[in-house]
């Protein structure tokens, strides 16, 4: 039997699950570091994925609770694209990534884990980053703790 030790996940497993949407942020920025919010705009924000596909996996979310891309106002769409553009620049500078997957899974049938609140994914990629672990064992390695990644990325967003 194979074992992959991920002791940091016990906090999530044992923690009470929120009844509210995880992407609906309070007006106060008091919880931003704990929630891994890197930047707040007027209509949207940048947050790190707590369960990343790769190191530096970011998400762009509108503040407004909506699940449909077609329901976004022009201002929301424009700010989200502007945030995606600045995030791609930051990821390339900080992580020296060779590519970035940008995606939206709209609806449960499309693979949205949190379908109730629209969010775009930005996943840094490197040539050869799908190592033998992902190919043969359906496993990925994340080389840095989320809190370390947050601390190193935060200065780019201020």
GUDOTOR-872935 format. One record per residue: residue in one letter; x, y, z of N, C-alpha, C, O in turn. Coordinates in steps of 0.02 Angstrom, whole numbers, plus 32768, in hexadecimal, padded with zeros to 4 digits. Example, Ala and Ser with C-alpha at 12.3 -4.5 7.8 and 13.67 -1.06 7.14 Angstrom:
// GUDOTOR-872935
a82947EE4818682677F1F818682947F5B818682C87F5A81A7;s82827F90816282AC7FCB816582858002818A829E80398192;
//
This chain:
// GUDOTOR-872935
x802A7FC58000800080008000802C803E8000805D80428025;x801A806F7FD7803F80AE7FD3802380E080057FE780E28011;x804F81088020803A813D804F8059817E803A80958182802C;x803181B28037804981F5802B8035821E80687FFA82298074;x80668234808E8058825980CC804882A180BD807182C5809F;x800E82B880D17FF982FD80C97FDB8315810B7F9F8321810F;x8004831D813F7FEA832C81817FC6836F81867F9E837981B3;x7FD4839E81597FB383DF815C7F6983DA814A7F438408815B;x7F5483A581287F0D839E81157EE0838E81507EA38397814A;x7EFB837781887ED1836681C17EAB83A281DB7E73839B81F5;x7EC883DE81D47EA5841A81E97E64842381C27E31843481DE;x7E67841781817E2A841C81577DF983E581697DBD83F1816E;x7E1283A981717DE68370817F7DBF837981C07D83836B81C3;x7DE1839181F47DC2839782357D9D83D9823F7D7383DE826C;x7DAB840B82167D8C844C821F7D42844A820D7D2D842481E1;x7D1A8472822F7CD38476821C7CCD849381D67CF184C181C3;x7C9F847881AF7C95848F816B7C6484CA816B7C3284C9818E;x7C7484FD81437C49853881437C06852A81227C01850380F3;x7BD3854B813C7B918546811D7B8B857880E47B61857180B8;x7BB685A980E47BB385DD80B17BE785CE807A7C1085A18080;x7BE385F580457C0F85EE800C7C568602801F7C608636803D;x7C8885D8800F7CCE85E680207CEA86217FF87D1C863E800C;x7CCA86347FC07CE1866C7F987CBD86AD7FA77CCD86E07F89;x7C8D86AC7FD37C6B86EA7FE77C93870880217C8F86EF805A;x7CB8873C80137CE5875A80457CC1878E806F7C9487B08057;x7CD4879480AE7CB987CB80D77CD6880D80BE7D0A880E809C;x7CB6884380CF7CCE888680BA7D12889580DA7D3C88B680BC;x7D1C887C81167D5B8886813A7D92885B811B7D8588248103;x7DCF8874811E7E09884E81047E2A8826813C7E60880A8132;x7E0C882381767E29880381B17E3C87BA81A47E6F87A281BE;x7E158796817D7E20874E81707E48874181307E518707811D;x7E5E8775810D7E7C876B80CB7EB9873C80CD7EBF871180A1;x7EE5874380FD7F20871880FE7F0B86D0810C7F2486A280EB;x7EDF86C6813A7EC78682814B7EA48662810F7EAB86268103;x7E7F868A80E97E5A867180AF7E84867180707E6D865B803B;x7EC2868A80757EF2868D803D7EDD86BD80067EEA86B17FCB;x7EBB86F380197EA987287FE97EE687537FDD7F03876F800C;x7EFB87587F9F7F36877E7F8D7F2687C67F7A7F4E87F37F88;x7EED87D17F5A7EDC88157F447E91881C7F3F7E6D87ED7F2A;x7E7988567F527E3288687F497E2E88A27F197E5088D57F21;x7E05889B7EE77DF688D17EB97DB388EF7ECD7D9C88E77F05;x7D9489127E9F7D52892F7EAC7D1A88FB7EA27CE988FA7EC7;x7D2288D17E6F7CEF88A07E5D7D0588577E657CDB882A7E64;x7D45884C7E6C7D6088077E6D7D9E88047E997DB988377EAE;x7DB487C77EA67DEF87BD7ED17E1887827EBA7E0087587E93;x7E56877F7ED27E8587487EC47E8E87217F047E9B873E7F39;x7E8786DF7EFF7E8E86B47F397EB786767F257EB386607EEB;x7EDE865C7F537F02861E7F457ED385E27F4F7EA685E47F7A;x7EDE85AE7F287EB885707F307ED585497F6B7F10853A7F6B;x7EAB85397F9C7EC285137FD67ED184CA7FC57EF184A77FED;x7EBB84B37F8C7EC8846F7F767EE284727F2E7EC0845E7EFF;x7F20848B7F277F3A849C7EE47F4C84617EB97F5E842B7ED2;x7F46846B7E777F5E843A7E467FA984407E3E7FCB840F7E2D;x7FC4847C7E48800B848A7E43801B84C27E737FEE84E67E8A;x805A84CA7E83807085017EAE805E85447E8D806B854E7E51;x804085727EB2802D85B37E977FE985B57E767FD985E57E53;x7FBF85827E7F7F7D857E7E617F5185B67E7F7F4185B67EBA;x7F3D85E67E547F14861E7E697ECE86197E4C7EC285F57E1C;x7EA0863F7E6A7E5C86447E4F7E47868D7E4F7E5A86B47E7C;x7E2086A07E1E7E0386E37E187DB886DA7E207D9886B47DFB;x7D9B86FE7E507D5386F87E5F7D32873C7E607D51876D7E76;x7CF487417E4A7CD0877F7E547CBA87827E9D7CAE874F7EBD;x7CB387BE7EB87C9887C47EFC7C4F87AE7EFD7C39878E7F2D;x7C2B87BF7EC97BE487AE7EC67BDC87637EBF7BFD87437E97;x7BAF87477EE67BA186FF7EE57B7686EF7EA77B3A86FB7EA6;x7B9886D57E747B7586C07E387B9886837E1C7BD5867B7E24;x7B7386587DFB7B90861C7DDF7B93861D7D937BAC85EE7D74;x7B7986517D747B7586547D2B7BA2868B7D0E7B9E86C57D22;x7BCD86787CE07BF786A87CBD7BCC86DD7C9A7BDD87187C99;x7B9486C77C7D7B6786F57C597B4887297C877B2F875C7C6F;x7B48871D7CC87B29874C7CF77B5987827D0F7B4487B17D32;x7B99877D7CFE7BC987B07D147BBC87F27CF07BAE87F47CB4;x7BC188287D167BBC886B7CF97BFD887B7CD47C30885C7CE1;x7BFA88AA7CA77C3588BD7C7F7C7088CE7CAD7CA888B87CA0;x7C6388F57CE17C9989097D0E7CB988CD7D317CF688CB7D3A;x7C91889C7D447CAB88607D657CD688397D347D0D88247D46;x7CBF882F7CF87CE588097CC57D27882C7CB67D5B880B7CB3;x7D25886C7CAD7D6288917C9D7D95888C7CD57DD088817CC9;x7D7E88957D137DAE88927D4B7DCA884C7D537E0588447D63;x7DA188197D487DBA87D57D4E7DEF87C77D197E2287A67D29;x7DE687DE7CDD7E1887D47CA87E5787FC7CB97E8F87E37CAF;x7E4F88397CD37E8A88607CE77EB1883C7D1E7EEE883B7D1D;x7E8D881E7D4F7EAE87F97D847ED287BB7D687F0987AB7D7E;x7EB287997D397ED2875F7D1A7F1387747CF77F4687517CFC;x7F1287AC7CD57F4D87C47CB27F8687D37CE47FBF87BF7CD9;x7F7687F77D1A7FAA88077D4B7FC387C87D6E7FFE87C37D7E;x7F9687997D7C7FAA875B7D9D7FD987317D70800987147D89;x7FCB872F7D2F7FF787097D04803D87277D03806F87037D02;x804187697D04808387897D0780A787787D4880E287687D48;x8083877C7D8080A0876D7DC180B787257DC580EF87177DDC;x808E86F67DAE80A186AF7DB180DF86A17D87810B867A7D9C;x80E486C17D4D811E86B67D22815E86D27D42819386B47D3E;x8158870D7D628192872B7D8381A787047DC081E286F57DCA;x817686F47DEB818686D47E2B819A868A7E2481CB86747E42;x817486657DFE817F861D7DF981A786087DBC81BA85CD7DB5;x81B586377D8F81D886277D5181B585EF7D2B81D685C47D0D;x817385EF7D2D814D85BB7D0B815085C67CBF815885FE7CA7;x814A858F7C9B815085917C52810D85957C308109859E7BF3;x80D8858E7C56809485947C3D8063859A7C768076858F7CB0;x802585AC7C667FF285B27C997FB085997C7C7F9B85B07C46;x7F91856A7C9E7F4D85557C8B7F1D85877CAA7F2085947CE6;x7EF085A37C817EBB85CF7C9A7E7A85AD7C887E6E859C7C4E;x7E4F85A27CBA7E12857D7CAD7DD885907CD87DDF85AD7D0E;x7D9D857E7CC07D5E85897CE27D34854A7CDB7D2785337CA3;x7D20852D7D127CF384F47D127CAE850D7D287CA285167D64;x7C82851A7CF87C4185367D087C0E84FF7D107BF984E07CDF;x7BF984F37D4D7BC884C07D5C7BE8847E7D727C2184707D61;x7BC284587D977BDA84187DB27BED83E77D7B7C1E83C47D81;x7BC583E57D457BD383B77D0E7C1583C77CEB7C34839B7CCD;x7C2B84067CF07C6A841A7CD27CA584117D007CDE841F7CEE;x7C9883F97D3D7CCF83EB7D6C7CD9841F7DA27D0A841C7DC6;x7CAB844F7DA87CB284827DDC7CA984627E217C7484477E31;x7CDD84677E4A7CD9844D7E8E7CAD84797EBA7C8984607EE6;x7CB084BA7EAE7C8484EA7ED07C5E850D7E987C74853F7E7D;x7C2584F17E877BFF85097E4D7BD785497E5A7BC5856D7E2C;x7BCA85567E9A7B9D858D7EAC7BBC85D27EA17B9886047E9C;x7BFF85D67E9F7C2086177E9A7C5586117E627C8685ED7E68;x7C4986367E2D7C7586367DF37CBD86467E077CC986727E30;x7CED86227DEA7D3486307DF77D5E86147DBE7D5185DD7DA4;x7D91863A7DAC7DC286267D797E00860B7D9C7E1486247DD0;x7E1D85D77D7F7E5B85BA7D997E9685D17D6F7E9185D67D32;x7ECE85DF7D907F0E85EC7D6F7F4085BC7D8E7F5085C27DC9;x7F59858E7D657F8685597D7E7FC9855E7D5B7FCD85517D1F;x7FFE85717D7F804185737D608056852E7D49804884FB7D69;x8079852C7D0F809084ED7CF380D984F37CDD80F085297CC9;x80FC84BC7CE0814284B77CCA8148847B7C9C812684497CA6;x817384807C6B817E84477C3E8194840C7C6981C484117C90;x817283D57C61818383987C86816783967CCD817B83697CF3;x813A83C47CE0812283C37D2580F2838A7D3480E5837B7D6E;x80D983697D0180B1832D7D0D80E182F27D1080EC82CF7CDE;x80FE82E87D4A813182B57D53811282707D5380D682677D4A;x813B823F7D5E812481FA7D6180EF81EF7D9780C581C37D91;x80F182197DCD80BF82117E028079821E7DE7804B81F87DF5;x807182537DBF802F82637DA4801A82317D6E7FE0821F7D69;x804A821B7D46803A81EF7D0F802B81A87D277FF9818A7D12;x8054818C7D54804C81477D688025813E7DA9800881087DB4;x8023816F7DD3800581657E157FCE81977E257FB681997E5E;x7FBA81C07DF47F8681F27DFF7F94821B7E3D7F6982247E68;x7FD182347E427FE7825A7E7D800E82967E65803382937E34;x800682CF7E88802E830B7E7A8053831D7EB9803F830D7EF1;x808A83407EAF80AF835A7EE980AD83A67EE780B783C47EB3;x80A183C47F2080A1840D7F2880DF841C7F5280E184087F8C;x8111843F7F37815184457F58815584797F90818B84827FAD;x811E849B7F9F812284D07FD180E084D47FF780AB84CA7FDA;x80E484E2803980A784EC806080818529804780A085598030;x803F8527804A8016855E8033802885A08055802985D48035;x8035859D8096804585DB80BA808685FA80A2808C863780A0;x80B685D1808E80F585EB807380E9860B802E81048640801F;x80C085EA800680B086067FC4808B86487FCC809986787FA8;x805A864A7FFA803486878006806386C08019805F86F77FFE;x808F86B3804980BE86E7806180EB86FF802980FA873B8026;x810186D27FFE812E86E77FC8810A870B7F8F812887347F6D;x80C986FB7F8480A3871C7F4F8085875F7F64807D878C7F3B;x807387667FA3804F87A17FBC806F87E37FA9804A88117F95;x80B087EB7FAD80CE882C7F9A80C088427F5280BF887E7F44;x80B588137F2580A688247EDF806188457ED98055886A7EA9;x803588397F087FF088507F047FE3888F7F2C7FAA88A67F2F;x801688AC7F4C800B88E87F74802789257F538021895C7F6D;
//
